[in-house]
């Protein structure tokens, strides 16, 4: 028995004698989230075996299915839910004031070591899946292999590898500069052949690239993005479009991308959300990943109170309009660390979005947007044993997601201290 020493939660782990060779784990908890939009049971249980979930639901129904349990956790004051998904990260960046300069100063060898540390940091914060939307030298593919082979601990990685950008465009230093149809087609195919899970296109400029296009400026037109989408879909891959500028967002929607990252609706003169385009986003089922920083409460200090409010209101408008939002932090860029997803999710509750929907953004909705919803993002029989237990009830306050007490990734317990 282990006691957390005066903290208002008790976790009981029973190592059952003579059962060490078995791979079943039984977790009993005050609440278990069993589906989207806040579906849960009280006095619940989750039973896992190997890398999979055997059953999840009411304790009275799940516990009788256990046979040869080797580990049993009793968490009466906790909520068990699927492992979280951060749908927009960059493992090659270090979240410093100048991550690009730090990247330039690192060899691939030292960069890989740093990426391994960041991967573990994600995992220890309860994030069991990340979508990495741009690296250097396709290093995320190497890291993905190391994690899959259990040589390194980290979350499941859905990797974009080299993002497509224009000559001198946003994130040109990651190696994805293209010009013309032949180069566009060749890079998409090359990424697919080497094992990319998703194709990333920089539809607009961005603040991370000094001397590049302005954040609101378009980089590719709709026919060019349509070519990217066609080649990606032919290879069975989805397309994520970096889109700050309104014109670039319009081009991405016309081209039929699968997700729009940031979606800040910027114009030369300010902000310009277009409801007709938002209607098209909703109708097409395009997901929006607003990439909210864990430090979102500080945005009024950086942008000014009026501009920050306008940015916040745009996200609220998209949510109220029926857009399918997914959670992502842009981890790796300035001041966005690898352990901030829970803080980021607090932003959506601040906007008035109900906690159940917020949790979906980081579980079921994100898994669906990433194309892995058939085995990730829910607690159900046959799904991967990716789950976390948090103290309290995140369906009342999503900040509870920051108080992680137990983490299981791909059927293995994770030390989160």
LINZIQUI-V197118 format. One record per residue. N is the residue number from 0. RES is the residue in one small letter. OMEGA is omega in whole degrees, 0 to 359 (* if undefined). NEAR is the number of other ideal C-beta (glycine too) atoms within 8 Angstrom. Layout:
# LINZIQUI-V197118
n->N res->RES omega->OMEGA near->NEAR
n->N res->RES omega->OMEGA near->NEAR
This chain:
# LINZIQUI-V197118
n->0 res->x omega->176 near->5
n->1 res->x omega->179 near->6
n->2 res->x omega->182 near->5
n->3 res->x omega->165 near->9
n->4 res->x omega->175 near->4
n->5 res->x omega->174 near->3
n->6 res->x omega->193 near->5
n->7 res->x omega->180 near->4
n->8 res->x omega->178 near->10
n->9 res->x omega->176 near->8
n->10 res->x omega->180 near->12
n->11 res->x omega->175 near->10
n->12 res->x omega->177 near->10
n->13 res->x omega->172 near->8
n->14 res->x omega->189 near->7
n->15 res->x omega->184 near->9
n->16 res->x omega->176 near->4
n->17 res->x omega->183 near->4
n->18 res->x omega->187 near->9
n->19 res->x omega->182 near->6
n->20 res->x omega->180 near->4
n->21 res->x omega->183 near->8
n->22 res->x omega->181 near->7
n->23 res->x omega->174 near->14
n->24 res->x omega->178 near->16
n->25 res->x omega->179 near->14
n->26 res->x omega->178 near->15
n->27 res->x omega->185 near->13
n->28 res->x omega->179 near->14
n->29 res->x omega->178 near->10
n->30 res->x omega->173 near->13
n->31 res->x omega->178 near->15
n->32 res->x omega->188 near->14
n->33 res->x omega->181 near->11
n->34 res->x omega->181 near->7
n->35 res->x omega->178 near->10
n->36 res->x omega->171 near->7
n->37 res->x omega->176 near->11
n->38 res->x omega->181 near->7
n->39 res->x omega->172 near->11
n->40 res->x omega->172 near->9
n->41 res->x omega->185 near->6
n->42 res->x omega->186 near->8
n->43 res->x omega->180 near->18
n->44 res->x omega->172 near->15
n->45 res->x omega->178 near->15
n->46 res->x omega->179 near->17
n->47 res->x omega->175 near->14
n->48 res->x omega->185 near->9
n->49 res->x omega->182 near->7
n->50 res->x omega->188 near->6
n->51 res->x omega->173 near->11
n->52 res->x omega->177 near->15
n->53 res->x omega->181 near->9
n->54 res->x omega->175 near->11
n->55 res->x omega->180 near->13
n->56 res->x omega->181 near->10
n->57 res->x omega->181 near->9
n->58 res->x omega->183 near->9
n->59 res->x omega->180 near->7
n->60 res->x omega->186 near->9
n->61 res->x omega->186 near->16
n->62 res->x omega->179 near->11
n->63 res->x omega->180 near->6
n->64 res->x omega->183 near->9
n->65 res->x omega->175 near->10
n->66 res->x omega->180 near->5
n->67 res->x omega->180 near->7
n->68 res->x omega->179 near->13
n->69 res->x omega->178 near->12
n->70 res->x omega->182 near->12
n->71 res->x omega->181 near->12
n->72 res->x omega->179 near->13
n->73 res->x omega->186 near->10
n->74 res->x omega->188 near->16
n->75 res->x omega->182 near->8
n->76 res->x omega->186 near->9
n->77 res->x omega->173 near->16
n->78 res->x omega->176 near->16
n->79 res->x omega->181 near->16
n->80 res->x omega->179 near->13
n->81 res->x omega->173 near->15
n->82 res->x omega->185 near->15
n->83 res->x omega->179 near->16
n->84 res->x omega->172 near->18
n->85 res->x omega->190 near->16
n->86 res->x omega->177 near->13
n->87 res->x omega->178 near->12
n->88 res->x omega->174 near->15
n->89 res->x omega->183 near->13
n->90 res->x omega->180 near->15
n->91 res->x omega->181 near->13
n->92 res->x omega->189 near->12
n->93 res->x omega->177 near->9
n->94 res->x omega->178 near->12
n->95 res->x omega->179 near->7
n->96 res->x omega->179 near->4
n->97 res->x omega->184 near->7
n->98 res->x omega->179 near->14
n->99 res->x omega->178 near->11
n->100 res->x omega->178 near->7
n->101 res->x omega->178 near->11
n->102 res->x omega->181 near->13
n->103 res->x omega->184 near->7
n->104 res->x omega->184 near->5
n->105 res->x omega->169 near->9
n->106 res->x omega->178 near->5
n->107 res->x omega->181 near->9
n->108 res->x omega->180 near->6
n->109 res->x omega->178 near->8
n->110 res->x omega->178 near->13
n->111 res->x omega->179 near->11
n->112 res->x omega->179 near->8
n->113 res->x omega->179 near->10
n->114 res->x omega->177 near->13
n->115 res->x omega->178 near->12
n->116 res->x omega->180 near->8
n->117 res->x omega->178 near->13
n->118 res->x omega->179 near->18
n->119 res->x omega->178 near->11
n->120 res->x omega->175 near->11
n->121 res->x omega->185 near->16
n->122 res->x omega->182 near->15
n->123 res->x omega->176 near->12
n->124 res->x omega->178 near->14
n->125 res->x omega->178 near->14
n->126 res->x omega->183 near->14
n->127 res->x omega->175 near->16
n->128 res->x omega->173 near->18
n->129 res->x omega->169 near->16
n->130 res->x omega->181 near->18
n->131 res->x omega->188 near->13
n->132 res->x omega->171 near->13
n->133 res->x omega->180 near->13
n->134 res->x omega->174 near->15
n->135 res->x omega->176 near->10
n->136 res->x omega->180 near->6
n->137 res->x omega->181 near->12
n->138 res->x omega->180 near->14
n->139 res->x omega->177 near->15
n->140 res->x omega->176 near->12
n->141 res->x omega->180 near->9
n->142 res->x omega->177 near->16
n->143 res->x omega->179 near->11
n->144 res->x omega->180 near->8
n->145 res->x omega->179 near->11
n->146 res->x omega->180 near->15
n->147 res->x omega->180 near->6
n->148 res->x omega->179 near->6
n->149 res->x omega->174 near->5
n->150 res->x omega->179 near->5
n->151 res->x omega->177 near->10
n->152 res->x omega->179 near->8
n->153 res->x omega->179 near->12
n->154 res->x omega->170 near->13
n->155 res->x omega->182 near->12
n->156 res->x omega->168 near->16
n->157 res->x omega->195 near->13
n->158 res->x omega->174 near->15
n->159 res->x omega->185 near->18
n->160 res->x omega->188 near->13
n->161 res->x omega->180 near->14
n->162 res->x omega->177 near->14
n->163 res->x omega->176 near->14
n->164 res->x omega->179 near->14
n->165 res->x omega->178 near->12
n->166 res->x omega->183 near->7
n->167 res->x omega->184 near->7
n->168 res->x omega->183 near->14
n->169 res->x omega->181 near->14
n->170 res->x omega->177 near->13
n->171 res->x omega->184 near->13
n->172 res->x omega->176 near->9
n->173 res->x omega->171 near->12
n->174 res->x omega->186 near->7
n->175 res->x omega->180 near->13
n->176 res->x omega->178 near->10
n->177 res->x omega->177 near->12
n->178 res->x omega->179 near->6
n->179 res->x omega->186 near->6
n->180 res->x omega->184 near->7
n->181 res->x omega->180 near->6
n->182 res->x omega->177 near->9
n->183 res->x omega->181 near->14
n->184 res->x omega->183 near->10
n->185 res->x omega->182 near->9
n->186 res->x omega->177 near->12
n->187 res->x omega->181 near->14
n->188 res->x omega->180 near->10
n->189 res->x omega->177 near->9
n->190 res->x omega->181 near->12
n->191 res->x omega->181 near->12
n->192 res->x omega->183 near->6
n->193 res->x omega->173 near->9
n->194 res->x omega->177 near->9
n->195 res->x omega->178 near->14
n->196 res->x omega->184 near->11
n->197 res->x omega->177 near->16
n->198 res->x omega->180 near->16
n->199 res->x omega->176 near->13
n->200 res->x omega->177 near->16
n->201 res->x omega->183 near->17
n->202 res->x omega->179 near->16
n->203 res->x omega->175 near->19
n->204 res->x omega->181 near->15
n->205 res->x omega->186 near->12
n->206 res->x omega->184 near->4
n->207 res->x omega->187 near->9
n->208 res->x omega->179 near->14
n->209 res->x omega->178 near->4
n->210 res->x omega->179 near->4
n->211 res->x omega->178 near->10
n->212 res->x omega->176 near->11
n->213 res->x omega->184 near->6
n->214 res->x omega->184 near->11
n->215 res->x omega->187 near->13
n->216 res->x omega->176 near->10
n->217 res->x omega->177 near->10
n->218 res->x omega->177 near->13
n->219 res->x omega->175 near->13
n->220 res->x omega->184 near->7
n->221 res->x omega->178 near->10
n->222 res->x omega->179 near->7
n->223 res->x omega->178 near->10
n->224 res->x omega->177 near->18
n->225 res->x omega->176 near->11
n->226 res->x omega->178 near->11
n->227 res->x omega->180 near->16
n->228 res->x omega->182 near->12
n->229 res->x omega->181 near->8
n->230 res->x omega->179 near->14
n->231 res->x omega->181 near->14
n->232 res->x omega->177 near->10
n->233 res->x omega->179 near->6
n->234 res->x omega->180 near->9
n->235 res->x omega->183 near->4
n->236 res->x omega->176 near->11
n->237 res->x omega->182 near->12
n->238 res->x omega->175 near->16
n->239 res->x omega->183 near->17
n->240 res->x omega->171 near->16
n->241 res->x omega->184 near->15
n->242 res->x omega->172 near->14
n->243 res->x omega->184 near->13
n->244 res->x omega->180 near->16
n->245 res->x omega->180 near->13
n->246 res->x omega->178 near->10
n->247 res->x omega->177 near->17
n->248 res->x omega->178 near->16
n->249 res->x omega->180 near->11
n->250 res->x omega->181 near->14
n->251 res->x omega->179 near->15
n->252 res->x omega->178 near->14
n->253 res->x omega->183 near->9
n->254 res->x omega->177 near->13
n->255 res->x omega->177 near->7
n->256 res->x omega->183 near->15
n->257 res->x omega->175 near->8
n->258 res->x omega->174 near->15
n->259 res->x omega->181 near->16
n->260 res->x omega->179 near->13
n->261 res->x omega->176 near->11
n->262 res->x omega->185 near->12
n->263 res->x omega->171 near->10
n->264 res->x omega->182 near->12
n->265 res->x omega->173 near->12
n->266 res->x omega->179 near->11
n->267 res->x omega->186 near->4
n->268 res->x omega->182 near->4
n->269 res->x omega->180 near->6
n->270 res->x omega->184 near->11
n->271 res->x omega->177 near->9
n->272 res->x omega->179 near->10
n->273 res->x omega->183 near->9
n->274 res->x omega->178 near->7
n->275 res->x omega->178 near->6
n->276 res->x omega->177 near->11
n->277 res->x omega->175 near->13
n->278 res->x omega->180 near->9
n->279 res->x omega->177 near->9
n->280 res->x omega->180 near->12
n->281 res->x omega->182 near->11
n->282 res->x omega->182 near->6
n->283 res->x omega->182 near->8
n->284 res->x omega->178 near->6
n->285 res->x omega->179 near->11
n->286 res->x omega->176 near->12
n->287 res->x omega->176 near->13
n->288 res->x omega->185 near->17
n->289 res->x omega->178 near->11
n->290 res->x omega->181 near->10
n->291 res->x omega->179 near->12
n->292 res->x omega->173 near->12
n->293 res->x omega->181 near->12
n->294 res->x omega->185 near->10
n->295 res->x omega->180 near->11
n->296 res->x omega->181 near->4
n->297 res->x omega->184 near->7
n->298 res->x omega->177 near->11
n->299 res->x omega->178 near->9
n->300 res->x omega->183 near->5
n->301 res->x omega->185 near->6
n->302 res->x omega->188 near->8
n->303 res->x omega->186 near->6
n->304 res->x omega->184 near->6
n->305 res->x omega->181 near->6
n->306 res->x omega->178 near->9
n->307 res->x omega->178 near->12
n->308 res->x omega->180 near->9
n->309 res->x omega->177 near->10
n->310 res->x omega->178 near->12
n->311 res->x omega->183 near->11
n->312 res->x omega->178 near->8
n->313 res->x omega->179 near->12
n->314 res->x omega->178 near->14
n->315 res->x omega->179 near->11
n->316 res->x omega->180 near->10
n->317 res->x omega->180 near->14
n->318 res->x omega->181 near->11
n->319 res->x omega->181 near->6
n->320 res->x omega->178 near->10
n->321 res->x omega->177 near->5
n->322 res->x omega->180 near->10
n->323 res->x omega->183 near->11
n->324 res->x omega->173 near->14
n->325 res->x omega->188 near->15
n->326 res->x omega->174 near->18
n->327 res->x omega->186 near->14
n->328 res->x omega->189 near->15
n->329 res->x omega->182 near->12
n->330 res->x omega->182 near->18
n->331 res->x omega->175 near->14
n->332 res->x omega->188 near->11
n->333 res->x omega->172 near->9
n->334 res->x omega->177 near->8
n->335 res->x omega->183 near->13
n->336 res->x omega->185 near->9
n->337 res->x omega->183 near->13
n->338 res->x omega->189 near->9
n->339 res->x omega->183 near->14
n->340 res->x omega->181 near->17
n->341 res->x omega->177 near->13
n->342 res->x omega->178 near->10
n->343 res->x omega->182 near->13
n->344 res->x omega->176 near->15
n->345 res->x omega->178 near->11
n->346 res->x omega->184 near->11
n->347 res->x omega->174 near->16
n->348 res->x omega->176 near->13
n->349 res->x omega->179 near->7
n->350 res->x omega->180 near->10
n->351 res->x omega->177 near->5
n->352 res->x omega->185 near->10
n->353 res->x omega->184 near->6
n->354 res->x omega->180 near->13
n->355 res->x omega->178 near->10
n->356 res->x omega->178 near->11
n->357 res->x omega->179 near->14
n->358 res->x omega->177 near->16
n->359 res->x omega->181 near->11
n->360 res->x omega->181 near->13
n->361 res->x omega->179 near->15
n->362 res->x omega->188 near->16
n->363 res->x omega->182 near->12
n->364 res->x omega->180 near->14
n->365 res->x omega->180 near->15
n->366 res->x omega->179 near->14
n->367 res->x omega->180 near->9
n->368 res->x omega->181 near->14
n->369 res->x omega->179 near->16
n->370 res->x omega->182 near->9
n->371 res->x omega->186 near->11
n->372 res->x omega->179 near->11
n->373 res->x omega->180 near->4
n->374 res->x omega->182 near->7
n->375 res->x omega->171 near->15
n->376 res->x omega->179 near->12
n->377 res->x omega->172 near->12
n->378 res->x omega->181 near->13
n->379 res->x omega->181 near->8
n->380 res->x omega->179 near->7
n->381 res->x omega->178 near->6
n->382 res->x omega->178 near->14
n->383 res->x omega->180 near->10
n->384 res->x omega->172 near->13
n->385 res->x omega->182 near->13
n->386 res->x omega->175 near->16
n->387 res->x omega->171 near->14
n->388 res->x omega->180 near->15
n->389 res->x omega->178 near->15
n->390 res->x omega->177 near->9
n->391 res->x omega->187 near->11
n->392 res->x omega->180 near->8
n->393 res->x omega->176 near->14
n->394 res->x omega->173 near->11
n->395 res->x omega->182 near->7
n->396 res->x omega->184 near->9
n->397 res->x omega->177 near->13
n->398 res->x omega->176 near->10
n->399 res->x omega->180 near->13
n->400 res->x omega->177 near->15
n->401 res->x omega->181 near->8
n->402 res->x omega->186 near->9
n->403 res->x omega->181 near->12
n->404 res->x omega->181 near->11
n->405 res->x omega->179 near->14
n->406 res->x omega->171 near->15
n->407 res->x omega->178 near->15
n->408 res->x omega->180 near->13
n->409 res->x omega->176 near->10
n->410 res->x omega->182 near->13
n->411 res->x omega->177 near->6
n->412 res->x omega->183 near->8
n->413 res->x omega->174 near->10
n->414 res->x omega->184 near->5
n->415 res->x omega->179 near->10
n->416 res->x omega->* near->3
